[in-house]
Each structure stands twice: as structure tokens, then as C-alpha cells.
């Protein structure tokens, strides 16, 4: 069902937009993150072009530093929010990541005999660079850990509870000497 809702502020209707930019993240009306991923992909693609021009003057270590400043920064920013987008959208960034790591190691040229490019997994491991899905898992894990340590704003303090806190049982001895479980919170 489609409902048309008109929101008013100071007696003026607020126009509905397909997406808005909030703190550098493009939030769309369907929460599928297509606009944000498209925007990030364009920035990453431009950065790869810059790295191609610099490649002949730099070694792999320097290119890796440039990767982290020009590409990884766009991947990691707000990934806890948009990193759960559908795999089809995230693959756009993964393809660009593969292009970047192949470029850094000069494995971006097709062989003389027609065939595929070299596999990117060993290159990611060699350069010690995480793929986008691994960056997402790492950042979400770090967020949960910070919440459990109460190192986040107070709004997040009760989002996660340690498993042993939920399942801790204390056995009391009743009058007959039987053990009865009592939950502690």
C-alpha cells in the first residue's frame, strides 16, 4: 500500500525527497542505500584514476597508504549504517576494491593469451586489505564492543547485553534442600 502523508512545519508542507544527505550519508526513502553506494562508488572510481596516474612513481606500500586515504575512508565512513545493503549494491564497491588492489600490484593487465585476470583474494591477503563485507563486520563488531564497555552515547547503552548476564542463574536452597533456579538481572 502507498500512503500519501503530508508533513507540515510552521504551516508549510515539507516536500518528500527521494533521498537526503545527513552527516555525509545519503539516506533514501526505501532505505536500500543505492544513492549512497552510487555516490561512494563515483568517489572511489575517481580515486582509482588518481592512483593509476601515480602508480609509475610509487611503490606498492605508498599506493597502499593512498588507498587508505582516498578509498578506504569512503568505504568505512558510516558503514555500520549502510553496510547491510543488498549484495548487488555492495558488489559495486567490491569490484572497485578489486580493481584498486590489482592496480597496486600491477596485476590489472589481461594476459596475452585471452583469459581472466588473476584472482583478487591472494592480493587482498598479501596487501592485508579487508574487503567491504569484512570491513562491515569489523566495524559492527567494534560498535557492539564499545556499547558493551559503555564507550558510546547513552542512547546505545542498553542495545546489547552480555550473554552471561542474561543466562546467569543463582540456585537457592529452599526449606526441603532442593535447588530452585532464580534469574538475576
Secondary structure, 3 states (H helix, E strand, C coil): CCCCCCEEECCEEECCCCEEEECCEEEECCCCCHHHHHHHHHHHHHHHHHHHHHHHHCCHHHHHHHHHHHHHHHHHCCHHHHCCCCHHHHHHHHHHHHHHHHHHCCCCCCCCCCCCCCCCHHHHHHHCCCCHHHHHHHHHHHHHHHHHCCCCCHHHCCCCCCHHHHCCEEEEECCCCCEEEEECC
